[in-house]
Amino acid sequence: MTCRDISKRRIKGIVHCHTAMSYDGSIPLDLLCQILKEEGFSFVAVTDHAKGVTADQYRSFVDLCHKMSSDSFVVIPGLEVLLDNGDEIAAVGIHEYISSTSARDVLEQILQQGGYSIWVHPHKRERANLDRYDCDAIEVLNGKMDGSVAPNFYLFFHIRRLQCDGKKIHQMFGADLHNLEEPRSVWTECDVDSISETEILKSLHAGRYTNHASRVNIPSHNKSLFANTLTVLLYRFAYLSWNSFLRAMPESVRNYVIRFSRRIVSVIKSAR
């Protein structure tokens, strides 16, 4: 397990987030920053879709991200690039637009710009070969696809195995926020010397971060195949079983059960 450096400061942020610049996003950047600051976050790594965005638009967006940043909250600009084969790579912390859709070119440009590359929702279309790309991280939990309880067990287990075999790869939880109605219950905590884009990127590259969801905490790099594995398995099984139970219901009943269960959760949380 990556040991925490107690001399550093631990800060909380959202990774893999979309704003109104994305064709499918609806959150104005200023409102996003306001909400996240109020909720105790110190940074957000925006990865808007490259589709439909020009180089000039992206340059203006990078400038806006820097204007919205301060010594207490940082907006890290980035893109989610759709590759030729339909896979998507999130480029965190890049300042120049990437127009290529070739995996080799995209990863090379991210590296040249000092960014952090994440293969996001790798199982969106098919069960992928996790050796396909030489990324810095692979998203093992996507807030939209996997919920906020526990990571995809297949991804979690196989990346652990790759790490045991010596592959330099990190596990990442991505919120994949597109609107403010979606929960902010998937986040990342980084160990930094100060709150700045440079420090946060340095923390990501070094793997000095921990992934958090509502029920599990997973370090970016853990060579033990057993640590957290049982917890992840149990919560993932419970999540999948609950979803199967809901899908078997008529829609009207399903919506009632969901609302009722959320009230119960709120009551339990407020009673703690």
N, C-alpha and C positions, 0 to 999 in steps of 0.2 A: 504494500500500500504506500502511496505517496505520503510522506510525513509532512505535517503542517509545520511551517517555519513560524514559531511564535513571535518572532521579531517583526513579522509582517502584519498588515492590516487585512482583515477578511471583509470583502464587500459582496453584495448581492446584486445580480443582474439577470436580464432576460436575453437569451441567445435565440436567433432565428425568429425574426419579427418583421411584419410587413406594415407599411404605411400606405397612405393614399397614392403614392407614386406607383405602387403595384397595380396592375390591371384588375386584380381581385381583392385589393385592400381598401379599407375605408377610414383609416385612422390618420387624422392630421398629425404631423410630427410634433407640433407644439403641445397639442392636447395629450398625446401619448407620453411625452416627457413629464408633463404636469401630473398626470395620474400615477405614473410609476414613482415619481419622487414622493408623492403623498403616501404611497404604499411601502416606502422604505427601501426602494431599489436605488442603486448607485450608478448603474449603467444599463444600456440597451445596445445590443448588436443588431442593427437593422440589416436585413438581407432581402431587399426588394427584388422582384422578378426583373431580369434584364430585358425580357420581352416587351417591346413597345417603348423602351427608354432609349434616348439618344445620348451620345457622349457629352453634349453640352448640358442636357438636362441632368445627367449624373454629376457632372462637375459642379453645377449649381447646388445640387442636393448635398454634396460633400461639404461645400461652403456653409450651407445651412446647418448641417450636423455640428460643425465646429462652432458656429455662433450659438447653438443651443447648449453647448457643453460648458461646464464650469469646474471649479475645483471640488464640487460635491456631487456632480452628476455628469456622466460622459455619454455622448451619442457616438457610437462607432459605425461609420458608413460601410455598406457592403452590398453585394448582389447575390441573387440566386440564379445561377446560369443553367439553362436547359441544354443538355448535350444532344448530339446527333441521335443517340439511341434512346432518348427519353429519360435517362437518369438526370439528376440535378445535383449540382455542387454549389454549396454556399461559400462565398468568398467574403470572409470577415476582415474588415480593416484595410480595404483597398481604396485608393483615391483616384484611380483611372478606370474608365469604363472598359469592360471586356466584351468584345463583339464576337469572338470565336465561339464555336459550338463543339470544337474538338477537345476531348478530355485532356490530351497531352498539352495542347496550347493553353487551355484554361488553367491547369495546375501549374504550368511553368510561369504564367503571368501572375498568378497569386503569389507564388514563391518570390518572384522578382520584386513584387511590391511589398514584400514583408507581411503579407496577409496570412490568415489562418483558414485552411480549407476543410470543409465538412461535407461528407456525402450524406445528404439529408434524405429522409424516408426511403432508404434503399430498397425496401420491399413494396413500394407503391404499386409497381406493375408486375413484378415477379419475384420469386425467391432468388436473390442475387448472389453471385460469387463475391465474397467480401474481400478477395485479393485483387479485384478488378482495377482499383485505382490506388495510387500512392498518396492518399489524403492524410491530413494531420489527425482527423477524427471521423468517426462514423456515428450517425445519430441512431442510438438504440431505443430512444423513446421520443415519439413525436406527439405533441399535445393533441393534434387533430385526429391522428390515426390510432393512437394507442391509449388515449385518455391520460389521466394524471395520477394513476395509482402505482403502476410498476412498468418497467420497460418490456419490450418484446423479448421473450425469453430466448428465442432462437438467436437473435442478434447479440443479446447479452452474453450468452454462453460461448458463441463462436468467436466473439472478439476477445473474451477472456482467454480462449485457447490460443488465438493468434499472439496475444501478449505473452503468454507462457512460452511460446515458441521463439520469443525474442523480437517480434515485429513491433516497430515503434508506431503505435496507433492508440488514440485515446477514445474513450466512450463519451458521448455527448448526449444530454437531454435537450431537445429543442421545443420551445413553446409553440412555434408556428402560428403566432397570433395574426389574425386578419381583421378583427374588429374588437371593440371594447366589451362586447357581451361575452366573449370567451374568457374562461378563467385564467388568472395569472398564477397558477399553482404548479408550474414547472419552471425551475430557475437554476441558475449557476452561481456558486460562490467562489470567488478568486482570492488568492493571497497576493497582496500588492504592497509596495512601499508607499505609493500615493495613488490618488484617484486620477488617472490619466489614460488616454488611449494607448500610449506606449507601454505603460505598466500592465494594463489589462492584457494586451496582446502578448507581452512577455510571459505573463502568467499562463495564458492558454498554451503557448508553444512549449513551455516547460512542464505542462500537465499539473500545475499547481492550482487545481480547482476540483470542486466536488459538485456533482449533479444532485439536484433535489426534486422530488415529487411529493405528492401528499402523503405517501406511505413509506418511501424508501430514500436512502441517501447512498449514492454510488460514487466513489472516487474516479477520476479520469483514467487512472491506470492502477490495476490491482492484479498481481500475478497469481493470487490464490483463486483457484476455481471454486473453492468452497465458501469463502467469505461472502455473505449476503445472498448466496445462491438459493438457499431454502426459502428465505424471506421473499425474494423476487418470484420464485415459483408459486408460492402460496397466494400471494397477492394477485399475480397475473391470472392464475386459475380462477380465483374469486371474481376478478373483473370480467373474464370471458364468460363465466357461468352466468353472471348477472345480465350481461348483454344478451346472451341466448334466451334467458328467461323473459326479458323485455320484448325481444323480437317475436316471441311466440304469442304475445298478447294482441288484441285488437288495439288500434291506434288510440282510441279515446281512453281506454283503460290504461294503456301504457303511459300516456301523458299524465294521468292522475297519479299513477304509482311513482313516477319520476318526481313530480312536485311534492308528493307526500314524503318520499325518502329524503329529499333535500331539506325539508323542514325538520325532519328528525336529526339529520346531520348538524344543522344549525343549532338546534337545541342542545345537542351533546357538546358542541364546541363552546357554546356560551356558558355551559355549566362547569367547564374545566377551570 
